[in-house]
């Protein structure tokens, strides 16, 4: 389980997203338009028990 979290935290796509976008709206738009990033965010939320996995 910890390895999976480290994999998400070290994900190049997430680092790129956070580096290129500074506001919440920019990040939200990027998540909406980028399938790979939306999958990563969905996995994070599902693992935190906030939303059921799809």
Secondary structure, DSSP 4 states (H G I P E B T S, - for coil): -HHHHHHHHT-HHHHHHHHH--SHHHHHHHHHH-HHHHHHHHHHHHHTTSS---
